[in-house]
């Protein structure tokens, strides 16, 4: 007697689509993130001597 073949589960089993929620969330452009990071780094670089004199670090 031949064994019955068992089928594998579907490749999309358990996946959920969240496309509707994606458009409702806050969206920030990557350029703003990079620009903010550069601004923080440059500001901390230029303020470093003043912070050392004020706090004595």
ABEGO torsion letter per residue (X at the ends): XBBBBBBBBBAABGBBBAAAAAAABBBBBAAAAAAAAAAAAAAAAAAAAAAAAAAGX
